[in-house]
Amino acid sequence: MTNIAGNKKIPLLTDVRLTTPVVREYYKNWSIKAFTQQRAETTAHMSPNRRDYYKVMLITQASGIFTMGLNTYQIDSPTILFIPPADIISWQGFASGSEAHYCLFKRKFVDSHSNLKGVMDKYGLFTAGKGVIKVPAEAVQRLADLFVKIQEEDKPGDIFAEDAIQAYLQLIMIAAAKMTTYTNPGKLNDDYRHIHQFFNLLEVEAADVNYVQPIKMKTAKEFAESIAITPNYLNTLLKKYTGQNVSAHIKNRILDESKALLLQTDWTLQDIGYALGFADQPNFSSFFKKYAGITPATFRRQQYS
C-alpha cells in the first residue's frame, strides 16, 4: 500500500516491520553539539517526547522513511532537515552505510544570538512544510563543509566558538532557503495517526506539570478513551510500531519528566511526586528507584556534583 506525494510513491508505515526504539535525552545539560554519524547497521527509532532543542541534519547518503508530525517523507537522495523542538519524529528502514551531519542547538542558544533568531524567523525553515529540502548534487559538499566547520569550532573554553557556530548556522539556513526544492509529504495512515494522537496527548499531559496542575491521565484506558479507540487496540499499535505498550511509554515519560524536574527545579521530592501523579513521596521514590536504579535524591546529588 502506498501514498502518492508529487510523482513519487511513499510507502505507508504499515509496510514497515521494524521495531522502533524511543530516543530520550531532552533533559541533558548542553547548549549546542555537532557531529557526523555513519550507520553500521539498519536503524529505526521514534522520538515522541519533549525536546528543547532544534535539529539541523544533512543526509548525504541514506534511503528510508522519515516522519515528522503528521507527514511522512521518502528520503532517497541528499536532503537537509530542519526539525523543531517537540515535533514527533520517526525513522524507518535507514540502511547500513547511511551518513548524516548533525547540529543540535537549544532554545537558549537561539535566544542569546539575535542574528540567528532573525534568520530563523525570516526563512521559517522550522515551520510545517518547509523542513525537508532536497539538496542538489553540486551543493552537498558545500553544505557538508559548513557542518564540519561547526564541529571544528565546537571547542570547550573557546569564547568565540558560539559566535562562529551561529554564523555558520546562518549560512546553512540561507543556502537551504535558496534551494527551495521542498519535498512533498505523504499522509500518515490511520495506525500512525492514532500513535501520533497518543504521543501528543502524553506530551500535553506531562508538559508544564506543577503542584497545582498535576498529571491526570496515567492509564492506557484513559488515553485510549481520549482518542476514541480501545485500550487493546492502542496497545497493539504501539507494540507493533515501537516495541513497547502504552504503560511502558507512560512510565518512561513520567521517568523522563521526573529527571527534568529534579535537575531543573529546586522542588522537594514531595512536590515533584505530587505533580507527577503520585500520592506521596515514598511512592514516587520507589517508582524512580525501580526504573532509574537509584533514588531521586541520589540522582539529583550526582548530577549536581
N, C-alpha and C positions, 0 to 999 in steps of 0.2 A: 504494500500500500504506500502511496506517495502523495505529497502535496506539490503543487506547482508554484514556483517562485520565479517570475520572469520567464526565461526559456529553459530553466533547469528544474529537474525533479529533485525534491528534497525528501529523503526517507523519513517517514514518521517514526517516532520513538518506539512504537510497537515493534519495529523491525530490529531493535537493539536489545540484546540479551545480556549485556554486561552489567554486573553488579556495580553500583556507583558509591564508593566510599565518600563520606562527607568531610569537607575541609573546614576546620575551625581554628582560627588564631587571632581573632579580631581584638582581643584584649591585650595582646603583647605590646611591650613598650618600645616603640621605634617611631621615627618620623618619615623616613624615606629609605627605600632599598632598591637596588638594581642588580640584575643577574641575567645570565644566559643559561638556558636549560635544554639539554638533549635527552629524549626519552629512549631508554634501552629496551622498553617493552610496551606493549599495548596498554593504554591508560584510559581511565574514565573516572570522573568524580563530579560531585554535586556540591555547591556552596550555597546553602539556603539561609545562612544566618547573617545577622547584622555584621557589617564590616564598616569600619570608619576610615577606609582608605579607597582611593581611586586606583585603577589599574590600567596602564597602557601596555599593550602587548603586541609585538611584531612577530607574526608567524612566518618564518621563511621557508620551512619545509614541514608540511603536515597534510593530512587528509582525515576528516572526521566531521562530526555533527556538534555544533556549538549552540546552546540555547541560552538566551538572555531574556528575562521577563517572560512574556507570552509569545515570543518569536523564536524560531529555530532557523539555523543557517547551516548550509553545507560549505565547509571550508575545504577547498581543493586547489588553492593557489595562494601565493603570498598575500597576506591580509594583515591589516593593523586594526586592533580592537581598542575601544575606549569604554571601559566598564566602570560605571558609577558605584558609589557605596550602596550596599544593601540590596542591590538587584539580585534576584535568584538566578544563578547561572549553573550550567552543567556542561560537561564534555563527555562525548561518547565516541569510542572507537578510534582514538588517535593512536596510530600505529607506531611501532618502534622506528627510530630514525628521525622522528619529528624534532624540529628545533624552533625555539622561540626566544626572543629577548623581552625582558620584563622590566617595568619601572612601576613600583608601588609607592604611593605617597598619601599621607594622611591629610585630613581636613585642616589641621593646624598648620601644615606646611603651606597649603594654599592661602590660608588667612594671613600668614606672615609675609607673603610675596604678592603684592597688589598687581604687579605687571602680569604674573602668571594667571591670576584670577581674571584679569581683564581679557586675556586671550581665550581662556576657557569660556567666559561669558559671550565673547564676540562670535566664536565659531560654533559653540553649542555641541561639541563632539560627544559629550557625555549625556546628551538627551536622546530620547527614544527615536529610533530610525536613522540616527547618524553615527552610531558607534561601531559599525562594521564596514570597513572600507578596503576594497581590493587594491593591491599595490602593483603598479606596472613593473615589469621585469627590470627596466632601467633605473627604477627608483629604490629597489630593495637594498642594495649595498649602501646607498647614501643614507637611508634611514637606519640601517644596522650600525653604521659608523657613529651615528648620534647616540644610539643606545650604549655603544662601547665607551663613548666619551663620558656619559653619565656614570658608568661603572668606574672609570678611571678617576673621576672627581670625587667619588663617594669614599672619602678617607676620613677616619676619625681624627678629630682635633684640627682639621683644616678650616679656618674661619671663613674662607672664601668658597668652600665647597657648595653650600646651599645656593649661593647666588649663581654659580656656574651651572649647577644642575637645573635650576629653574629656567635659565636661559636656553639650555639645550631642549628642555621640555617644550618651551615655546616654539622652538624651531621645528620640532617633531609635529606639533599640532598645526602649525602653518603649512608645513609640507603636506600633511594629510588632508587639510582643508582644500588645498589646490587640486588634489586628485579628484575629489567629488564623485568617485565611482562607488556609490553606496551599494551594498549587497541587499537585494530584495529578500525579505524574510518569508519563510513559510509559516503557517499557523500551527499551533500545537494541537495534538489530538486530545480527545476528551480525558483520557487517562492522565496525561501530563497536566492538563488544566486543573484537574482535581488535586494533583500533587502541589501545583503552584498555589492553589487556594489554601491548602493546609499549611504550607510553609509561610504564606503571607499572614494567615491568622495567628500562627505561632509567634511570628515576629511582632505583630501588633500587640499580642497578649503579653509578651515578655519585655518589650522595649519600654523604657522610661518607667519601670515599676518603682514604687516607693511605699512608705509605711501607710499612707492614706489611700494608695491605689495599688493594692497587691494583685498578684496573678489570680485570675478567677477560674479559667478553664485549665484543667490538668489531666483530663482523661480522654481516651480515644472516643468514647461515646459523645462527649461534649463537642469535640472538634468535628466529628462526623455529622452530627446533627446540624451544625452551623453551615455545612456545605451540602446538606440535603442528600447524603448517602449513608449507607450503613457502616458501623464500625468494622465489620468483617471485610467489606469491600475496600475501605480505606487502608486497612492493614495489608490486604492482598496487593494493592497498588504499590504501597511503599516498600514492601518486601521485594516485589518484582523489580522495581527501578532503583532502589537504594540499598537493598540487602538488610534493612532494619525495619522493625514495625513501628507503629505510632508511639507506643510507650517509650521505646528507645530514643526516638527523636525528641520527645518531650523531656525525658530525663537529661539528654545531652544539652538541650537548650537551657534548661534550668541550671545545669552544672556550669556551663559557659557564663551565664549571667551572674552566677554567684562569684565566679573568679573575677569578672569585671568589677563587680561591686566591692569585693574585698580589696582590689588593687586601686580603684579609682575613687573610693569614698572612705570616710572615717566612721561610717555607720557601725554600730555594735553588731555582734553576731545575731542577737535577738531581732534587731530591726531588719537585717538582711534576710533572715529566715522568714520573718513575717511577710515581707514584701514578696517573697518567692512562694508564698502559699503554705508555709509550714506552721503548725500550731504553736510550736515553741522552739527555743534554741537547741535543746538536746536532739530533737528530731532532725533539724537542719544539719547539725554537726555530724549526726550519724549517717545521713544521706551523703554528705560531702566526703566523709572518710571512706565510705563504701566504694564510691566511684572515682575519687581522686587519689585514694591511697594514703592521704594524710588529713589531719584535721584542718578546718578552715583557719584557725588561729595560726597553726604552723605554716600553712601556705602563705598567708599574709606576711608573717615574720620572715620567711625565707626569701620572698620576693623583694622585700624592702632591704634586706641585708645584702 
